[in-house]
Amino acid sequence: MKIYVVGSSKNKFLPLDNIREKFLIDQKHEGDNIDFMNPWFCELTGLYYLWKHCDDDIVGLEHYRRYFVNNKGNLLSEIEIKDMLKENDVLYVKCNYSLRTPPKTWLIKNHKWHEMQKFLMFIKCYVGQEYFNVCERHLNGDWHALGNMFIAKKNVIHEYSEFMYDLMFTYIEAEKHYGRTLPPRIIGYLAEFLFGAWLVYHQKKCKEVQVKFVR
């Protein structure tokens, strides 16, 4: 089991246990990596490296300020995680909304909706109408999976990563072709708000867990 906790050398991390390891975005990494794309991919830079270099059967991604915890506020342990994943594919943090303020509303208020609209049109052309419909319903629903965070069976994340990075790299090339420049952090946002749609579309068994925010 391996969980990457993404941050930089300037950040303060909670004391980490034996299943957690820092992934520092301002540090060079050996082998296949997308370090140079971090300004757009954010924590997904760490996920890419985890996907390409980790062979553990259970993998995860946390932030230096956000951690998966149990009902006592302690970091989820290896035993707790394995027990939860006996009947589930993915552990995640659910960000809940009311139907009056769906994820789409947050994206509009935070000036991300224009980019999401372009991305949805790309999904419609590149992936297809059915998946586009799922994504659209998800953004008009009442939740999204917070922060690109997860703990999951490796085969599930391998499946997700193959799909998501192919989608994102192709989208970036399409935007370059049309002479458009992507704003900072946007790939991270696009992936975060549509991770839940991917889980729903592929009928993954998911369990919501608590998160600890550290300032």
N, C-alpha and C positions, 0 to 999 in steps of 0.2 A: 504494500500500500504506500502510495506517495501523494502528498498534497503540496503543491507549490503555493507559497504565500508571496504574492507579487507586491513589490515596492521598489524603492531605490535605497542606495547606501545612506541617504540623508534621513530616511524615515525611521521611526521607532516601531519595533515589532514587539508583540507579546512574547514571553518566553515560549519557544516552540518545543514540541515533543518529538519523539523519534520518527513519527510518520510525516512530519511537516518539514519543509525545506524552503529557504528564502530563494526567490527568483528576483534578482536585482536588474531592473531595466536599464541602469546606467553602467552595467558591466558587460564586457564582451563575452560571448558564449561560443564554445567550440562546436564544430559540426554544423548541420543544417539548422538555420535559424532565420528569423525575420527581425533581428534587432533594429535594423535601419528603418523599419516601418512602424516602430513603436509610437511615433507621434500620431498615427492614425488608428492603430490597432489596440493601443492601451494594454490591458491585462491579457488580451488575446495573443500578444507576443509570447507570454509565458505559456499559454495553452498550446501554441504551435510547437514550442520546444518540448513540452511534456508529451505531446502526441508523437513527435519524431524520435524521442530519446528514452522514454520510460516504458519498461516492459511489465510493470506491476499490474496485478489483476484488478486493482481498484485505484482510481486516480481522482484528484480533486484540484480545485483552484479556489483560493481565498485571497483577500486583500490585507495589507498591513493594518488597515483600520476596520476590517470586517472579518469575523470568524464564525464558523459553525459551532454552536454550543448546545449543551443539554439543558434540562429545566433548572439546573442549579447554576447555570452561567459558566460552566467549565467547558473547555474545548472538547468537542466530541472525540472520544477515544477510539482506538482501533477496534476494540470489542463492540462498542456501541454502533459504530459504522457498519461492521460486518453483520451485526444482528439486523439492522434496518434494511440492508441490501439483500437479505435472504428472500424477501418478497417484493422488492422494489428494484428498479433499474437506476434511478437517479434520486439524489437528495438535493434539494434546492431551497432557496429563500423566496417566498412569494410576496411581492409588493402588491397590496390590495387597493383597489379603487372602487368608488361607487360607479354605477352605470351612467351617472350624470357627468362624471369626470374620468373617462376611460384613458388608457395610456396615450391615445392619440391627442387628448387635450394637453397632457404634459409635454408632448413633443411640440405642439403648437406654441405653447407658452414659452418654451425654452428654445425656440427658433431652430428646431430640428425637423419639423414636419416637411418642409420643402425637399430636404435631402431624402427623407423616408419615402415621399411620393415618387421621386425619381427611381429609388431603389425598388419599390413595389412594381413599377412599370417594367423594370429590368427583369424582376422575378417572373412576371407574367410572360415575358418573351422567352426567357432562358430556361425556366423550370416548367411553367405551364399554368393554365387557368386554375386548376384544382388547388394547387399549393398557394397560388396568389389569393384565392378565396379564403383559405384557412388563415393566412397572414392578416388579411383585411379584417376578418371577424375578430381575430385575436386583439388587434389594435383598437377595436371598438368595444372590447369586452371589459372585464373588471379586474384584470391582474396582468402582471408580467413577472418573469423570473429575474430577480434583482442581480445586477452587477456582474453578469457572466460568471457567477459563482455556482459551483456544483461539487458534489462527490458522487462518483458513479462507477459502474462496471466499465472496465477499459474498452470492451468491445463496443459499448454504446457510444463512448466518446470518440473512438476511432471512426465509427460510422458518421457521427456528427461532424467531426473535424474534416473528414474527406469532403463532405458536402459543403460545409460552410466556407472553407478556405478556397475551394474551387470557385464557389459563387463569388466570394469577395475579390479574389484576384482577377477574375474575368470582368467583374463590375469596374474595378479600378482601371483596367485596360480600356474598357468601353468609354469611361469618362475622359481618359487621356486622348482617345481617338477624336472626341468631340471638343477637345481643347478646354475641358473643364477641370478646375483644381478642387480637390477635396478639402474641406475644412478640417482642422485638427480634431482628433478623437472620434471622428464621425463613424468609422468602421466599428469601433467599440460600441457605440450607441445603437447602430443598426442591428448588430448581432444580439445585443442584450435584449432589446425589445421584441425580437423575433425568435429567441431561443424557446420560449414557451410554445410558440406556434409549431416549431419543429417537433417538440415533445408530443404535442397533441396529434399532429399529422401522422406520426409514426407510432402512436398508441403506446408510448412508454409508460411504465408504471412508476409513478413519482410520489415522493413523500416530502411534504413541507417540513422544514426544521427551523429552529430559532437561529438568529444571528446576533452577535455581540458587536456593537459599534464602539470603536476606540478613538478618542480624540487626541 
